[in-house]
Amino acid sequence: MQMELRGMEKLSFRERQVVALKEMGRSTEQIAKQLKLSPSTVSTLYHRARSKGYEVVIVVSGDSLGLFSNIDEEGE
């Protein structure tokens, strides 16, 4: 699985860091500790980034979902 963040050019460097970590499933507290920021600063950065509009696109291969194994077996 791959994650693509579109519209990141609209965000500041810190907003990009927070968004990337948040979209990877990290909690506000984990992000704050990693970036050495307060949790309230992380929340502010995240909400500011959301208001600027970015889009998360998750790319999942069909193989990992088991979508193509049946086609190969049926074709044999």
N, CA, C and O atoms as a MOPAC input file, in Angstrom:
PM7 MOZYME 1SCF
protein

 N      0.84000 1    -1.17500 1     0.00000 1
 C      0.00000 1     0.00000 1     0.00000 1
 C      0.88800 1     1.24100 1     0.00000 1
 O      1.89600 1     1.30500 1     0.70400 1
 N      0.49900 1     2.20100 1    -0.78600 1
 C      1.20200 1     3.47600 1    -0.83600 1
 C      0.20900 1     4.58500 1    -0.55900 1
 O     -0.97500 1     4.48000 1    -0.87900 1
 N      0.71700 1     5.65800 1     0.04800 1
 C     -0.12800 1     6.81000 1     0.33700 1
 C      0.41400 1     8.00000 1    -0.42800 1
 O      1.61700 1     8.26300 1    -0.41300 1
 N     -0.47300 1     8.71900 1    -1.09600 1
 C     -0.08700 1     9.92200 1    -1.81600 1
 C     -0.88900 1    11.08500 1    -1.23900 1
 O     -2.10600 1    10.99500 1    -1.08000 1
 N     -0.19800 1    12.16600 1    -0.93000 1
 C     -0.86600 1    13.35300 1    -0.41500 1
 C     -0.83800 1    14.41500 1    -1.50600 1
 O      0.23000 1    14.89200 1    -1.88900 1
 N     -1.99500 1    14.78000 1    -1.99700 1
 C     -2.09700 1    15.78800 1    -3.05100 1
 C     -2.43400 1    17.13200 1    -2.43300 1
 O     -3.20800 1    17.21800 1    -1.48000 1
 N     -1.84500 1    18.17300 1    -2.98800 1
 C     -2.08900 1    19.51800 1    -2.48000 1
 C     -1.13100 1    19.91200 1    -1.37400 1
 O     -1.35400 1    20.90600 1    -0.68300 1
 N     -0.05900 1    19.13700 1    -1.19800 1
 C      0.89900 1    19.41800 1    -0.12400 1
 C      1.63800 1    20.73500 1    -0.33500 1
 O      2.14800 1    21.32200 1     0.62000 1
 N      1.69800 1    21.20200 1    -1.58500 1
 C      2.40300 1    22.46500 1    -1.85000 1
 C      1.73100 1    23.64600 1    -1.16400 1
 O      2.34500 1    24.70000 1    -1.00000 1
 N      0.48900 1    23.47800 1    -0.76800 1
 C     -0.24800 1    24.54400 1    -0.06800 1
 C      0.13200 1    24.63300 1     1.40600 1
 O     -0.17700 1    25.62100 1     2.07300 1
 N      0.80500 1    23.59600 1     1.91400 1
 C      1.06300 1    23.49400 1     3.35000 1
 C      2.47600 1    23.92200 1     3.70800 1
 O      3.40000 1    23.80800 1     2.90400 1
 N      2.62500 1    24.41800 1     4.93700 1
 C      3.96000 1    24.73300 1     5.44100 1
 C      4.69800 1    23.42400 1     5.72900 1
 O      4.09600 1    22.35000 1     5.74100 1
 N      6.00100 1    23.52700 1     5.95900 1
 C      6.80600 1    22.34300 1     6.24900 1
 C      6.27300 1    21.60000 1     7.47300 1
 O      6.12800 1    20.37800 1     7.43600 1
 N      5.97900 1    22.32000 1     8.55500 1
 C      5.47600 1    21.68900 1     9.78200 1
 C      4.10900 1    21.07500 1     9.55400 1
 O      3.82700 1    19.99100 1    10.06400 1
 N      3.25400 1    21.75200 1     8.79500 1
 C      1.93700 1    21.18300 1     8.48900 1
 C      2.09900 1    19.88700 1     7.70800 1
 O      1.36700 1    18.92800 1     7.95100 1
 N      3.03700 1    19.84300 1     6.78300 1
 C      3.28300 1    18.61800 1     6.00800 1
 C      3.72100 1    17.47500 1     6.91400 1
 O      3.26700 1    16.34100 1     6.76500 1
 N      4.60800 1    17.78600 1     7.85600 1
 C      5.06300 1    16.74800 1     8.78600 1
 C      3.89100 1    16.18600 1     9.58500 1
 O      3.72500 1    14.97100 1     9.69700 1
 N      3.08500 1    17.08400 1    10.13500 1
 C      1.95800 1    16.66600 1    10.97200 1
 C      0.95500 1    15.86100 1    10.15600 1
 O      0.48500 1    14.81600 1    10.60400 1
 N      0.62700 1    16.34200 1     8.96100 1
 C     -0.34100 1    15.64300 1     8.11200 1
 C      0.16500 1    14.24800 1     7.75800 1
 O     -0.58300 1    13.27500 1     7.85800 1
 N      1.40900 1    14.14400 1     7.35100 1
 C      1.95300 1    12.83500 1     6.97200 1
 C      1.87200 1    11.85000 1     8.13600 1
 O      1.46100 1    10.70400 1     7.95700 1
 N      2.25900 1    12.29600 1     9.31400 1
 C      2.21800 1    11.41400 1    10.48000 1
 C      0.78900 1    11.08600 1    10.87900 1
 O      0.49100 1     9.94500 1    11.23000 1
 N     -0.09100 1    12.06400 1    10.83100 1
 C     -1.49300 1    11.85000 1    11.19300 1
 C     -2.15000 1    10.85300 1    10.23300 1
 O     -2.88700 1     9.96400 1    10.66100 1
 N     -1.88000 1    11.00600 1     8.94900 1
 C     -2.47900 1    10.10900 1     7.95800 1
 C     -1.89300 1     8.70700 1     8.01500 1
 O     -2.48000 1     7.76300 1     7.48700 1
 N     -0.73500 1     8.56900 1     8.65500 1
 C     -0.14700 1     7.24400 1     8.87300 1
 C     -0.71300 1     6.59600 1    10.13200 1
 O     -0.34100 1     5.47500 1    10.47800 1
 N     -1.61300 1     7.30100 1    10.81600 1
 C     -2.28400 1     6.71600 1    11.97100 1
 C     -1.70800 1     7.08700 1    13.31900 1
 O     -2.12600 1     6.54300 1    14.34000 1
 N     -0.76700 1     7.99400 1    13.34100 1
 C     -0.17200 1     8.40000 1    14.62400 1
 C     -1.13600 1     9.30300 1    15.39000 1
 O     -1.89400 1    10.06700 1    14.79200 1
 N     -1.09800 1     9.21000 1    16.69900 1
 C     -1.93500 1    10.05500 1    17.55000 1
 C     -1.30200 1    11.43700 1    17.69400 1
 O     -0.12000 1    11.62500 1    17.40700 1
 N     -2.09200 1    12.38100 1    18.13400 1
 C     -1.59100 1    13.72800 1    18.37700 1
 C     -0.44600 1    13.70800 1    19.37300 1
 O      0.54500 1    14.41700 1    19.19700 1
 N     -0.57100 1    12.91100 1    20.40400 1
 C      0.46400 1    12.82000 1    21.43100 1
 C      1.75500 1    12.22800 1    20.87400 1
 O      2.84500 1    12.69800 1    21.20100 1
 N      1.64000 1    11.20500 1    20.03900 1
 C      2.82600 1    10.60600 1    19.42900 1
 C      3.54000 1    11.60300 1    18.51700 1
 O      4.76700 1    11.70000 1    18.52200 1
 N      2.75700 1    12.33600 1    17.74100 1
 C      3.32600 1    13.33800 1    16.83200 1
 C      4.02100 1    14.43400 1    17.62600 1
 O      5.12800 1    14.85300 1    17.28700 1
 N      3.36500 1    14.89400 1    18.68100 1
 C      3.93200 1    15.95200 1    19.51700 1
 C      5.28200 1    15.51800 1    20.08500 1
 O      6.24200 1    16.28900 1    20.08200 1
 N      5.34600 1    14.30100 1    20.56400 1
 C      6.59800 1    13.79700 1    21.13900 1
 C      7.68200 1    13.69500 1    20.07200 1
 O      8.82200 1    14.09800 1    20.30200 1
 N      7.33000 1    13.15700 1    18.90800 1
 C      8.30800 1    12.97000 1    17.84300 1
 C      8.84700 1    14.30400 1    17.31500 1
 O     10.04400 1    14.43600 1    17.05700 1
 N      7.95600 1    15.29000 1    17.15600 1
 C      8.36400 1    16.58300 1    16.59200 1
 C      8.75900 1    17.60000 1    17.66100 1
 O      9.12700 1    18.73400 1    17.35500 1
 N      8.67600 1    17.16900 1    18.92600 1
 C      9.01100 1    18.04700 1    20.05500 1
 C      8.15200 1    19.32200 1    20.04700 1
 O      8.65000 1    20.44300 1    20.14500 1
 N      6.85500 1    19.09100 1    19.92800 1
 C      5.85700 1    20.16400 1    19.95500 1
 C      4.83200 1    19.82700 1    21.03000 1
 O      4.76700 1    18.69300 1    21.50500 1
 N      4.04700 1    20.80300 1    21.40200 1
 C      2.95100 1    20.51700 1    22.33200 1
 C      1.79700 1    19.88600 1    21.54700 1
 O      1.65000 1    20.14200 1    20.35200 1
 N      0.98400 1    19.06600 1    22.20800 1
 C     -0.17700 1    18.48700 1    21.53000 1
 C     -1.11400 1    19.55000 1    20.95300 1
 O     -1.70500 1    19.34100 1    19.89400 1
 N     -1.25400 1    20.68500 1    21.63600 1
 C     -2.13800 1    21.72900 1    21.10500 1
 C     -1.57600 1    22.33800 1    19.82000 1
 O     -2.33500 1    22.70900 1    18.92500 1
 N     -0.25300 1    22.44100 1    19.72900 1
 C      0.36600 1    22.94100 1    18.50100 1
 C      0.14500 1    21.95400 1    17.35700 1
 O     -0.14000 1    22.36000 1    16.23000 1
 N      0.27300 1    20.67600 1    17.64300 1
 C      0.02200 1    19.65100 1    16.62700 1
 C     -1.41700 1    19.74700 1    16.13400 1
 O     -1.66400 1    19.69500 1    14.92900 1
 N     -2.36000 1    19.88700 1    17.04600 1
 C     -3.77400 1    20.01100 1    16.66800 1
 C     -4.00500 1    21.23900 1    15.80500 1
 O     -4.71000 1    21.17600 1    14.79800 1
 N     -3.40700 1    22.36100 1    16.20400 1
 C     -3.55100 1    23.59500 1    15.43600 1
 C     -2.99600 1    23.42100 1    14.02600 1
 O     -3.63900 1    23.81100 1    13.05100 1
 N     -1.80200 1    22.83500 1    13.91500 1
 C     -1.18900 1    22.62100 1    12.60400 1
 C     -2.04800 1    21.70700 1    11.74000 1
 O     -2.21200 1    21.94900 1    10.54400 1
 N     -2.59200 1    20.66200 1    12.34300 1
 C     -3.41500 1    19.72000 1    11.59000 1
 C     -4.70400 1    20.38200 1    11.09300 1
 O     -5.08600 1    20.21400 1     9.93500 1
 N     -5.35800 1    21.12100 1    11.95600 1
 C     -6.60700 1    21.78400 1    11.55300 1
 C     -6.35400 1    22.87600 1    10.51900 1
 O     -7.16600 1    23.07700 1     9.61600 1
 N     -5.24700 1    23.57300 1    10.64500 1
 C     -4.88400 1    24.59300 1     9.65800 1
 C     -4.63600 1    23.93600 1     8.29700 1
 O     -5.07400 1    24.44400 1     7.26500 1
 N     -3.93800 1    22.81700 1     8.30900 1
 C     -3.66200 1    22.09300 1     7.06600 1
 C     -4.95400 1    21.59700 1     6.42300 1
 O     -5.12000 1    21.68100 1     5.20600 1
 N     -5.85800 1    21.08500 1     7.23500 1
 C     -7.14300 1    20.59600 1     6.69600 1
 C     -7.92700 1    21.72600 1     6.05000 1
 O     -8.60000 1    21.51600 1     5.04100 1
 N     -7.84800 1    22.91800 1     6.62200 1
 C     -8.59400 1    24.04400 1     6.05800 1
 C     -8.00800 1    24.51300 1     4.72800 1
 O     -8.69400 1    25.15200 1     3.93100 1
 N     -6.73000 1    24.19000 1     4.49400 1
 C     -6.08000 1    24.56400 1     3.23300 1
 C     -6.41000 1    23.58400 1     2.11800 1
 O     -6.19100 1    23.87400 1     0.94100 1
 N     -6.92200 1    22.45900 1     2.48000 1
 C     -7.36200 1    21.47600 1     1.49500 1
 C     -6.24300 1    20.65900 1     0.89600 1
 O     -5.50200 1    21.14200 1     0.04000 1
 N     -6.11900 1    19.45700 1     1.32800 1
 C     -5.22500 1    18.48500 1     0.71900 1
 C     -6.03600 1    17.21200 1     0.57500 1
 O     -7.09500 1    17.06500 1     1.18400 1
 N     -5.54400 1    16.31400 1    -0.21900 1
 C     -6.27400 1    15.08200 1    -0.49300 1
 C     -5.35300 1    13.90000 1    -0.26200 1
 O     -4.19400 1    13.91100 1    -0.67500 1
 N     -5.87700 1    12.88500 1     0.40000 1
 C     -5.11600 1    11.66300 1     0.63300 1
 C     -5.61400 1    10.61200 1    -0.35100 1
 O     -6.81000 1    10.33400 1    -0.43700 1
 N     -4.67300 1    10.03600 1    -1.08600 1
 C     -4.99600 1     8.97300 1    -2.02600 1
 C     -4.19800 1     7.75100 1    -1.59800 1
 O     -2.97300 1     7.80400 1    -1.48100 1
 N     -4.89600 1     6.66300 1    -1.37000 1
 C     -4.22800 1     5.42700 1    -0.96900 1
 C     -4.24200 1     4.48400 1    -2.16500 1
 O     -5.29600 1     4.19300 1    -2.73000 1
 N     -3.07100 1     4.01600 1    -2.53700 1
 C     -2.91600 1     3.11800 1    -3.66700 1
 C     -2.68100 1     1.71800 1    -3.12100 1
 O     -1.69500 1     1.46500 1    -2.42800 1
 N     -3.59600 1     0.81600 1    -3.44000 1
 C     -3.50200 1    -0.56600 1    -2.98100 1
 C     -3.45300 1    -1.45700 1    -4.20700 1
 O     -4.30600 1    -1.34400 1    -5.08700 1
 N     -2.48200 1    -2.32800 1    -4.27600 1
 C     -2.39600 1    -3.22500 1    -5.43300 1
 C     -3.50200 1    -4.27100 1    -5.35500 1
 O     -3.89200 1    -4.70000 1    -4.26900 1
 N     -3.99400 1    -4.66800 1    -6.50500 1
 C     -5.02900 1    -5.69500 1    -6.56100 1
 C     -4.55500 1    -7.02000 1    -6.02200 1
 O     -5.34300 1    -7.79400 1    -5.47700 1
 N     -3.25700 1    -7.29100 1    -6.17100 1
 C     -2.71200 1    -8.55200 1    -5.66700 1
 C     -2.88000 1    -8.66700 1    -4.16200 1
 O     -3.20500 1    -9.74200 1    -3.65800 1
 N     -2.66500 1    -7.57900 1    -3.44200 1
 C     -2.77400 1    -7.63900 1    -1.98700 1
 C     -4.21700 1    -7.82400 1    -1.53100 1
 O     -4.47100 1    -8.23000 1    -0.39700 1
 N     -5.15700 1    -7.52500 1    -2.41800 1
 C     -6.57000 1    -7.72000 1    -2.09500 1
 C     -7.08200 1    -9.07200 1    -2.58600 1
 O     -8.24200 1    -9.41900 1    -2.36200 1
 N     -6.22300 1    -9.82700 1    -3.25000 1
 C     -6.62200 1   -11.13000 1    -3.76200 1
 C     -7.56100 1   -11.04200 1    -4.94300 1
 O     -8.36200 1   -11.95300 1    -5.15600 1
 N     -7.48800 1    -9.97400 1    -5.71700 1
 C     -8.41600 1    -9.78700 1    -6.82600 1
 C     -7.99500 1   -10.49800 1    -8.10000 1
 O     -8.83500 1   -10.78000 1    -8.95500 1
 N     -6.71300 1   -10.79000 1    -8.24200 1
 C     -6.24700 1   -11.33600 1    -9.50200 1
 C     -5.92400 1   -12.82500 1    -9.44000 1
 O     -5.72600 1   -13.45200 1   -10.48000 1
 N     -5.86900 1   -13.39600 1    -8.25300 1
 C     -5.53400 1   -14.81900 1    -8.15500 1
 C     -6.63900 1   -15.68100 1    -8.75800 1
 O     -6.34400 1   -16.69200 1    -9.39600 1
 N     -7.89800 1   -15.30600 1    -8.57200 1
 C     -9.01000 1   -16.09200 1    -9.12200 1
 C     -9.05100 1   -16.01200 1   -10.63800 1
 O     -9.40800 1   -16.99100 1   -11.29300 1
 N     -8.69700 1   -14.88400 1   -11.20400 1
 C     -8.69300 1   -14.72900 1   -12.65700 1
 C     -7.65600 1   -15.65200 1   -13.27200 1
 O     -7.92200 1   -16.29300 1   -14.28900 1
 N     -6.47500 1   -15.72600 1   -12.66700 1
 C     -5.42100 1   -16.60000 1   -13.16500 1
 C     -5.84500 1   -18.05900 1   -13.08800 1
 O     -5.59000 1   -18.83700 1   -14.00700 1
 N     -6.49700 1   -18.42800 1   -11.98400 1
 C     -6.91300 1   -19.81300 1   -11.81300 1
 C     -8.02400 1   -20.17700 1   -12.79000 1
 O     -8.04100 1   -21.29200 1   -13.31200 1
 N     -8.96200 1   -19.24400 1   -13.05000 1
 C    -10.07100 1   -19.50600 1   -13.97300 1
 C     -9.59200 1   -19.62700 1   -15.40300 1
 O    -10.15500 1   -20.38600 1   -16.19200 1
 N     -8.53500 1   -18.86500 1   -15.74300 1
 C     -8.02200 1   -18.85300 1   -17.10100 1
 C     -7.22600 1   -20.09800 1   -17.44900 1
 O     -6.98400 1   -20.36000 1   -18.62800 1
 N     -6.82200 1   -20.85500 1   -16.47700 1
 C     -6.00600 1   -22.04300 1   -16.72800 1
 C     -6.82900 1   -23.19600 1   -17.21800 1
 O     -6.29100 1   -24.27200 1   -17.47700 1

